[in-house]
C-alpha cells in the first residue's frame, strides 16, 4: 500500500498532539499551581503590598517555555502602580526578583521602582494644574485634560501651554511618551465634543501641532455622520460621479472652538465590474480629490462646502497646509 502526502501529514499531526500532551502531563504546571507559586513570590518579597489579576499562560514559539505565564501586578494602595510581567512558574516561588524580559532590560524590582516614580511625577504635574481648574488623567497613549469650569478659548490654550512647560521639563521617554502625545481637552458640560491638541517631538523639543476634533469621543461618529451626509448630498447634486473615500481630517479654529474645517477625500464611483474587481483585490479607484466643509458645531450651520479635484498622490498634510489659512481668513 502506497502512503501518500496526506497520510504522512496526518501522522505528523497525531505525533505532535501525542508529544504535546505527554510534555504537558510531565512538565506543564497548571494555572492554579502557577498562581500559588506567584503568590509565594509576592508574599516573600513584598508582603501584602502587591496584588495581581489576569494571570494566564504565555507559552509561544518565541519563549518555548510551557511554564511561562503573564500577569498584571498592581500596588494595592495605589493601583496606578501597575506592571504587566512574565514569569516562569517553576522557579518563581523561590526567586527574590524576576529577570528582564530581554537583554539589557530591567528586572521586576527596577520596573516597579520606576513605575512608582512615574506615578509621583504624574501627580506633581496634576497638582500644579488643579488650581487652574484642570484635572489630568494620564492614559498610556494620551492625556485627558478635563476643564472643571467654563473657560474662553484663550484661557484653554494658555492652560495647555502651561501643561506643555511642565511636561517639557520631564524626561518624556521615562513618562512613556516618545514622539507624539494627544492632549484631549474635555468640557464639564454635556454634548460638547472633546478636542485634541496634538503634541509632537521635533528636534528634541515638544511642540503643539493643530487643534482637532477628538475622534475617540463617544459621540464623534454621530457628528461625523451628519457631516458626511451633507457632503455626500452635495456631491450627488454637483459632482454625481464622485463619492466619499473614507479618509478624513479636521481642524478647529483656535480663536473659536465652535468653527471646524472638515476635509474628506473622494473617489470616482465604481461600475459593477470595477466593484467586482476590487473585491478580488484589484486596485481600481484612486483618489480623485477632496471635499471640504466649514461648519459651526454650536449652531449646526454650514458656511461653505466645496470639492477640489487633485492628483491621487496628494497627502492630507499638504491639503491642510493649503486650506487652513483660507479657512481662518473666512472664519
N, C-alpha and C positions, 0 to 999 in steps of 0.2 A: 504494500500500500504506500502510495506516494504522499509525503507530507508537504502541504503547501504553506505559503507565507501566512495565511490566515490562522492555520493551526499552530504555527510557531509563535505568532503574536499572542494568541490566546494562552498558550503555555507560559510565555514570559509574564503576562499579566497575573496569572494564577500564582506563579512562583513569587512575584513581588508582593502579592497580597499575603501569602503564607509567611514570607520573611518579615513583612511589616508587623503582622500580629504576633509573630514569635518574639521580635525585638520589643514590641510593646509589652508583652507579658513579662519579659525578663528585665527590661531596662527602664521603661517609661513609668514615671511616678504619676499617680492620679492628681487631679486638680485639688482634691481635698488634702492630700499629703503636701502638695506644694504650698498651699495656703498655710498649713500648720507650720511648715519649716520657715516660711517667710515671717510669720508671726513671731517665731522664736528669734529670728534675726532682729526684728524691730524691738522686741522686749529687752533683749540682751544689750542692745546698743543705744536705744532711745527711750527706754522705759515706756510710759504711757503717752509720750509726746505725739507720736505719729499714728495715723490710721491709713487704710488703703481701700480702694474699690477697683472693680473691673479687672480682676485677676483672670488671665486666660493663657493658654498655651501659645507659644510663639515659635513653633518649630517650622522652619522652611529651608529651602535649598542653600540659603546664604549662611545660616549658622549650623545646620546639620546636627543640632543638639535636641533630641526629643524631650529633654527636660528643661528647655529654655521657656520661661514664662515672661509675660509683660504685665505691668500693674501700674495703677495710678496711686501715688503716695502723697498724702497731704498732712499738714500740721493741724492738729485738732483745734487749737485755739485761734489759728489764722489759716483757714482753708485756701487762701490765695497762694500760700507757700505750697505749691503742688509740683510734683515731678512725675513724668512718665518714664519708667525704667524697665530694664530687662534683667533677669537673674537666672542662675542655674539652681533649680530646686533641689538638686542632690547635695550641693555644697553650701547653700545659703545659710542654713541654721547655725553653722559654726564660724561664719565669716564676721570680721569686725568692720568691714567696709566692702562695697561692691566695686569691682574693677570697671574701668571705662568701657564703653561700647566699641571703641575703635582706638587705634594707636594715637598717642598724644592727646587723648580725650581726658575728661575729668571723672574722678571717682564719684560715687554717690554722695559721700560727705562733702566733697568740694562743690558739687552741684547744689546740694541742699543749703550750704552756707551762702552761695551766690544768689540763690533764689530769695533767701531772707533779706539780703542786702537790696535786691531788686525791688521787692515789695516796699521796703523802707524808703527808697528813692521815689517810687510812685506816690507814697503817702506825703513826702515832703513837698513835692510839686503840687499835689492835690490840695494840701493845706494852704499853700500860697495862693491858689486860685479861688478857694472857698470864699474869702472875704469880698471877692469881686463878683459874687453871685453866679459862680460857675462850679458845677460838680463834674468831676472827671471819673470815667470808668475806663480802665486800661484793659483792652482785649488783646489777643495775640496778634491780630493783623491790623487793628485800628484803635483809635482812642475816641471815646464818646465824650463830647463837650456839651454838657447839658446846661442851658441857661435857666436859672431859677427865678428870673423875673423878666419883664419886657425890657428890651434894650434897642436902641437905634442901630442901624447898620454900622455906623462909625464906631459905636461902642463895642459891638461884637467883633469887628475887625481889630480894634485896639486890644481887646482881651485875648484874642487868639494870637496876636503879635507878642503879647507878654508871655503866653504859654510857650511860643517858639523860643524866646530868650531863655526860659527855664530849661526847656528840652535841649537846646543847643549847648548848654553848659555841662551836660552829662555825656557819658560815652553811649552813643545811640546803639552801637552794636551790643554793648552789655545790656541795654534796655530791651534788646530783642528786635529792634527795627533797623533795617540795613540800608535801604536806598529809597524807600517810599513809605509814607505813613499818612493814611487818610484821617483827617480830624473831622469827625462827624458832629455837626452842630445841630443840637436838638432844642426844641422850644417847649415851654411849660404848658402852652395851650394846645387843645386838641385840633386836629385837621390841619396842622402845619407840617408841610413837607420838610423833613430834615435836609440840610445842605452838607456838602463835604468840601472842606478847604484842604486841598492836597498838598502835603509836604513832600519834598524830594531833595535828595542829597546831590549836590553838584560841586565838584572840586573840593570835597571835604566839608562843605557848608550846607546846612539845611535852609531851604527857601520855600516859600509858599508859591504854588502854581495858581491855577484859576479856581474859582468858586463854582461848584456844580450842584445839581440835584443829586441826592443820595439814592443810588439805585437799589440799595439794600433795605430801604424803608418798606414797611408792611404794605402801605397803600401806593407805592410808586407805580406798580403795574397798572393800577386803576387810572392814575394820572396819565401814564404813557398811552394807555388805550384810547383815552379821549383825544390826545394829540394825534395819534396815528390815524384815527378815524377821519379827522378833519383833513389830514394830509392826503389820505387815500381818496377822499371825496374830491379834493382839489385836483389831484392827478387824473381821475376819471373824467372830470369835466374839461380840463385844459390840456392834458397830456395823456390821452387814453391808452397809448402803447406802453406806458411806464407803470411800475408798481414799486412799493417799498421793498428794500433789500434786507431789512432787519439788522442793520448796523448803525448805531446812533451815538450821539454825544450831546451834552448840554453845556450851557454857560449861563451863570447868574450874574446880573448886574450888581457889582459890589456897592453901588450907591443906593440901590433899591432892590431888595431881595425878591420882590414880587415879580420882577421883569426877567423873563427867561428866553434865551435863544435855544431852540431845539433843532438839531440837524439829523437827518437820516438819509442814508444812501438809497439810490434807486437802481432798478434793473429793468431790462425790457421784458414785457410779458412773453411767456413761452407758448409755443404751439404745442399741440398734443404730442407730436413727435419729439420735440425738444424736451418736454417734461419726462417722457418715457426714457430718453437717452440719459437724462440727469439721474433718474432712478438707477440706472446701470453704472453710475459713477462718471459719466461723461460731462465735462465742464462745458456748459452751453452759454450761459448768460453773464458776462462780466458787468462790472459797474458801469452805468451809463451817466450818472450824475448824482445830484443830491437835492433834497427838499430842505427848506428852512422855514421856521416859524418864529415870529416874535409874539410872545404871549404874556399876559398879566395873570399870574396864578390867583391872586386875590379876587380880581374882578371877573376872571374867566373869559376875558376879551382877547381877541387876536388883532394885532396891529398890522402884521404883514405875513403873507405866505408866498413862497416863490419856488421855482425849480431852476436849477443851474446844470446844464449839460457839461460833462467833463470827460477827460480821458479816464480809462478804467484803472490807471496806475496811481491815481491821486490818493494821498494819505489824509486821514481825518485831521491830523495836526496842521497840515497845510491849509485845509479848509477853514479851521477855526482861526488860524492866524490872519486869514483874509477877511473873515466875516465878523469877528468880534469888534474891530474898530467901527465897522459900518453899523452894527447893532447898537453900540454905545452912542454913536452920533445921532441915531434916531430915537434912542430911548429917553 
